[in-house]
Amino acid sequence: MRWEFKINNPYENRRAEGERIRREYPDRCAVIVERAPNSRIPDSAVNFIGIFLGERIRREYPDRCAVIVERAPNSRIPDLPSKKYLVPNDLTVGQFYFLIRKRIQLRPEDALFFFVNNTIPSTSMTMGALYKEHADEDKFLYVVYSDESIYG
């Protein structure tokens, strides 16, 4: 999977942003969410309000994690108004699904899938545990969303 955020932002910048977020918010984890390839969700403008940095976040908010959420390239689901989120470590993936569905304004019958390192995370897992297991070296957790299960 190719991450737009990684492609468009050099490692040094991502690392610096992650460290700044960890310092400012040590109780949170940085998560990046992108739309998965082949998703049927339509494209929309991306709003970069609410950008957090990984390392700084962990220092200032140790009970939170920085997450970058991006739409899969061919997804038909609309883009989120913001790609970067600072979420409580004890929030479950299922609760995070609900928050993202609400922000995208999906109908109840529309499917939504999350992918972290090409796998679908368990909805009962906490975001903190997911972060510890899958956080990138730049201190962000990258999540891709799509309207279809693109890997299986």
N, C-alpha and C positions, 0 to 999 in steps of 0.2 A: 504494500500500500504506500502511495506517495502522499506525504503530508504537505498541504499547501503552506501551512504555517512554517514548517521546517524549510521548505524550498524558498520562501519569500523572506526569511529572517535567518541570517548567518548564526552559527552556533554561538559565537561570542556574545551576540546581542541577546539570544535566547537565554544563555547562561546568566548574563548580567541581570536580565529581567527576572529570571527565576530567583536569583540571589536577593534582589531587592524586595521581591514579594515575600520571601522567607523572613527577611529582616523586619519588614513592616507587619507581617501577619504570620507569626510562627505557628499559630494554631490551625492554619488552613493549608490545604494542598492545592497547587496549581493544576488545572485540568484544561486541556485543549480539546475541543470537539469539532470534528469536520464531518461533512456529509460523505457517505461511502460511495465508491464508484458504482455506476449503473443504477443508482437510486432514481426513482421517478418523481421525486419532489422538485418543484420548479425553483429556479434561482431567484434570489432577491438581494437587495443591497445589504451589505454588512455594516453594522454600527459598532465601532470599536470603543464605545463608552464602557467604563468599568474594567479596564485592563489592570491586571494584577501581576506582580512579579514573584516567582517561586521562592527563592531563598529568603527574601525579605518577609514574605507572608509567613513562612514557617517560624521565623523569630518573633514576629509581633503577634501572630495568632497560631499558637501551637496546636489548637484544637480544630484547625481548618486546613483544607488542601486546595491548591490552585489547579483548576481544571480548564483545559482548552477543548471546546466542543466545536467540531466542524462537520459540515454536511459532506456526504460522499459525493464525488464528482458527478455521477449520473443519477443522483437521487432526484425524485420529483417533489420532495418535501421542501418547503421554503427555508431560507437561511434564518438563523437566529438573529435577533437584534444585537446580541453581543456574543462573542466567541469565548470570552474568558470569564470564569466564575470562581468565586471563593466560597467553598461549601464546608459545612461542619463535617468533621471526621466521622461522627456517628450517624450521619444521614445515610440511609440505605440506597442502593442503586435503584430500587423500585421507587423510592421517594424522589430521587433525582430524575427518573423517567417522567414522573408526574409533572415536575417543575418544567422540564424541557418541553413536554407535550403542551403544557399550558402556554408557554412563551411562543411556540410555533403555531398555536391555535389549531391543533389537529382535531378532527372529529373523532368520537369514540371508536368508530369502526375502522379508522385508518391505522395501519400498522406502523410501528416505530421500532427500529433495532439499534442497539448500541454495539460498537465494536471497540475493544481495547486490545491492541497488538493482535489483530485479526481473530479475536475470540469474543463471544458474547458473554459478558459478565453475569453472574448470578444476581438476581434482583434482591436476594436476602443479604448479600455482602455489603458491608459498610464502605463508604467512599474512602475512608481512611485506610482500610485494609486493601482496597483496590489500588490506592495510591502507593502504599508500601510495596505492593507486589509488581506494579507496572509503571511507576513514575520514570520518566525519561531522565537522562543525565543532566538536562537543563532545569530540573526540579518541577516540571509540569507533568500532569497526567493528561494524555491525549486521548480523546474519545471521538469516534466518528459515528454519525447517525445516518440512517437510511430508512427508506420505506420498504425495503425488502432484505431478506437474509442473503447477502451477497457472497458469503463464504460457504454456503452449504445448502 
